[in-house]
Amino acid sequence: MVNPEVLLHILSRCTYLAKLFFQTHPFVQKISKSSDIFIFFAQMFMATILMLIALTSTEVVFVVINVVGATSLSVLSYGYYSQRITRLNLFARSIIIFSGTFLFKGILISQFSTYLEMVDEVSAAPGKIIVSVLLGWVLWSLLKYTHPNQLQHCFAHDYRPSYVRMEPFEKLGPWSKACRWDAELIAAHEAGHAVALGLFPYFTDKIEVTLQMGVDSDQVVRKGGYCRGNESKIQAESMSYHDIRMITILAGAEAEKVCFGERTIGSTSDYEKFIEYAKRRLQMDDESIYYSYPQNDFEAKHNTDSIMALKTKYQKITQDLLNENREILDLIRTMLVDKGIIKGKELADILMRVKAVPGCPTISASLDAALKADVEAIKAEESKA
C-alpha cells in the first residue's frame, strides 16, 4: 500500500514547482496563459496520482473509485484544454465532486489508508459525511471561481455568457442613462442589419430585431443586440441571395458610420463573417480568380486584395442603401431605444418600404418564386402549430 502522506507531499511539491515554472517561464507565457496551463497539468498530475494509488491498492472499492476519479480528471483536463466532449465533462464534473470529496477527506484530513475504513467510521459518525461534502464543495468552488470564464468551457461547447431576460434600456435603473450612448450605438448597428433585410421580398413572423442589456452568468453587465431574418428551408444559395447576405453583414457597421460618423470595434465579428462569405463569393464567380490554397506570397496577396476590393465595393453599396433609406433606419433605431424589440408583422411592414439602390443584387424570377413558396410553407407550419 502506498503511503498517502508521501503521495501528498510529492503532489504538493510538484504542483508548487510546476506553478512557479509556468508563471515565470517566458516561452510558456507566450503560448498561453500560465494559469490555464497550470490547471491543465495539475489536473493531469492528480489523475496520475489517483491511478498510481489504484494500481497499488488491494481493495476493490479503492481501485474502482480511484480509477473512476483519475479517468474523470483526465476527461475534464482534456475538455478544459480543447473545449470539447461536453457531455463527458458534465459527467466528469459530478464524478470528481464525489471521488474528490472522499479523496481529500480520506487522505488530506484523516489518517485512513483505505476508503473501506473511512466508510466504517463515517457510518458511526454521520456528521463526517456533511464535513466531507462541504469540504469538496469549498474546494470545487475555489477552483471554479478562480477562473470562471475558462472553466465554463469545460461544461459547454463554445461557451458564451448567457443573457438574462433583457429589459428596454430606459427601465434599467439609475445607471441606464450612463449607457444611453451604448444604447443608441447598438440600436443603430442592429437597425442597419434590419434595413438590409428589406432587400428580401418576403418575410415570416420569425423576423426580429432586439436591443439587449442585462447581467450574464458571470454577473457582468452585457450590452448587445441581434437581428434575425427569415428561417429559410432553402439550402442552395444563389449568387444574388449570397450577395444580399454580404450586404446584411456589413450593414451594422456602416449604419454606425452613417448615424454617428464612425464605426466601433464591436463590428469585428461581422467583418470576420464577411471575409468567409467573400471567399465563397470569389470562388463561385466566373469572372474572378481566387486561390483556395495559395502556394506562395503572390497568390496570398492576390486573395487579400480581392477580398478587400469586394469589401470596398459592398461597403459603398451598403452606405448608399442606408442613406437612401435613412428615414427607415432612424425609425427602427428610435423604436429599438424606446421599446427594446421589434418583430413579426410590425417589422415586416417597415421593411417592405425599403428601396434598393444601384448595385444591389437583383433577385431572379425563379429565386423570387422559391422564396415566396418557402415563406408560405413556413407560415403554414406555424399556423398549424
Buried (B, 14 or more C-beta within 10 A) or exposed (E): EBEBEEBEEEBEEBBEEBBEBBBEEEEBEEEEBBBBBBBBBBBBBBBBBBBBBBEEBEBEEBBBBBBBBBBBBBBBBBBBBEBBBBEBBBBBBEBBBBBBBBBBBBBBEBEBBBBEBBEEEBEEEEEBBEBBBEBBEEBBEEBBEEBEEBBBBBBBEEBEBEBEEBBBBBEBEEEBEEBEEBBBBBBBBBBBBBBBBBBBEBBBBBBBBBBBBBEEBEEEEBBBBEBBBBEBEEEEBBEBBBBBBBBBBBBBBBBBBBBBEEBBEBBEEBBEBBBEBBBBBBEEEEEEEBBEEBEEEEBEEBBEEBBEEBBEEBBEBBBBBBEBBEEBBBBBBEBBBEBBBBBEEEBBEBBEEBEBBEBBBEBEEEBBEBBEEBBEEBBEEEEEE
